[in-house]
């Protein structure tokens, strides 16, 4: 009788037998988690919206840093590095990520405004080696008129 | 207007790249990398951890379980010798070299293999399209030394040459039959009919063995799948049929015995892109066609590629990898099918029925399932090992772990590849741990020495056994040595290491300094009756209760030792902390001191550290200089303040007083010559003076002479 099957992998240029889903690196090499949502048009395809914030629902324990990007109409309009402090236990937490972009007049920042567009995407990336689950996100937006 | 919220549930729909934006769910993703998908959430995937290193090999080219034995087989390739080797591996990383499967010709490409376990045998085919370079199909029977050719006489006509090695391009299992493809027969070129070709290279032929013996092939038991010369690349048992897939078409073999067997085409468009890009999970054949991934459970296949939009914006996996290196495998812990293209993989999550990408940190070439916690069958050594003796050398230093060397007697015939395992667990309880594995076993006495993983000062129960790929001999099965034969077990107590002792900061060498002499006591030394000893040893098991005692006698004497505390102190395994040894009972001054440590169960000998100890007088607490104004010339008095020293005889000679003249300290007259000394209660007071009113800086120290030895304290200004 055999029990507890595990996937083992072998390398083209390596003599090491690797067990999958074990540890936090690929035989010592860090790997990157990345999620990018499909495009959504929160205010409809003929209207624009401004996105002020994203609320990420995460489950994690160890300290780590996420890179969160907001794309408006397929362009990255805001990038935020989100530092997650360590917690004593693996628990779910909600992390706010505010977005704003500078309003430049003659090259000088005069104000900051929320990114505006029709189609929005959210991208979350982590290249740490800590355990992380992304349970979802919420985009907070306001209607901003016709495009 | 109220700020509005749009929820985005990550992961639920997986990758959806090819669908129009107006119909995609907010939960779908265009990039989803290195995750495990769960309903409505995405988790960072686990990594890859090395479990075994196959020494001197270039690559691992095949991983396959031998289910009848609960172990795994691994094929490696050594480029320098062009050898393909077979290893027996356990999921915990123990590997045993079985032997060389093939030595490839110099013209052969990097090897690809096809393996199947059937009827307690592992059959290995060389997946080489060039028939001239293809090596014979080989068979390994667990527990039997050597790897042999699969031989058969598949041609019985004119010029028959008898049984010859079969050269299948791939092998699999269907019902109870061994299935091989890509080989016709050993028929030579027919001399009477010039131009007739040999029959070996028949890529469209699929052969079946006899149902009760996978090593018996009959000439007439074969199928022709499609047109001649169009190679069969893979066969997959799914949905009650055997799907026979070529590069761009598929057939299926149906039936369950020779009268009911038949073959028919089922798909004129879709096949498998390379022989290793198919896997069967839960009766469903997942395979990667030339148009992307598809699935079938018998009969027609279904497209799975649409969400991936493989022909849309660049997908790194498809763009950057040689598809001939790609393979498919099943990951049971993630319930996912992986199509791996070098460092990239497309992952089909069975539960979520969704796709994700995966980017690995290393370029992968083969994958398969191995099993943990295996019970055993007849596989394993035929010889056995018995515990004979154990030696526990004293560790070289306190940073080294404890080791034990066990002599085991091996009896019986060795079949090759056996390893000797040493297991240990604390006698007082705990779990068994395999602490060493040694190859090169010979009949008779073998010595196996644990690595430095044992704790100091702990009684251990030890066990030895012979094993092949973590499967023990018949009297030592499983991973609980308590169930093994009694002859496999023995006991030993690991010794304590040399104990490094150091004084509190300020101490020198192996001297202990009392609180009296310690200029900057780092710990709460109380009164004059304590010695700060820091015992430094490696970590000890909680159950390794230690005792220590301190005993003393006059230095250089042969007087009986006087034990300081009467009974040993129980350190409770706490080593590395400061221990205050009360010395109130000490006669002062020069003593020999021994600190002894042993295990609380008294099974180990005392570990003794002998030191000289000096407990001298304390430095004065303060000096007070007071000018006496009514004398001419002015005089001053020096008051030396010190705590009471009941153990010392206090007299004028106990203190030295010096004054600073210019930059030189010079002695004041000793007490008794123009000086006066009073002693009252908790202080000693010396009063003296000199005719030098301009100098008011003095210092004093304590001094005592015992026999011929004078002891002095540090100066106090």
Interface residues (C-beta under 8 A of the other chain):
Chain A: X1 X2 X3 X4 X5 X6 X7 X8 X9 X10 X11 X12 X13 X14 X15 X16 X17 X18 X19 X20 X21 X22 X23 X24 X25 X26 X27 X28 X29 X30 X31 X32 X33 X34 X35 X36 X37 X38 X39 X40 X41 X42 X45 X52 X59 X119 X121 X122 X123 X124 X126 X129 X130 X131 X132 X133 X134 X135 X136 X137 X138 X139 X140 X141 X142 X143
Chain B: X1 X3 X4 X5 X6 X7 X8 X9 X10 X11 X16 X19 X21 X22 X24 X25 X26 X27 X28 X29 X30 X31 X32 X33 X34 X35 X38 X40 X41 X42 X43 X44 X45 X46 X47 X48 X49 X50 X51 X52 X53 X54 X55 X56 X57 X58 X59 X60 X61 X62 X63 X65 X67 X70 X72 X74 X76 X89 X91 X93 X95 X325 X329 X330 X331 X332 X333 X334 X338 X340 X342 X359 X360 X361 X362 X363 X364 X365 X366 X367 X368 X369 X370 X371 X372 X373 X374 X375
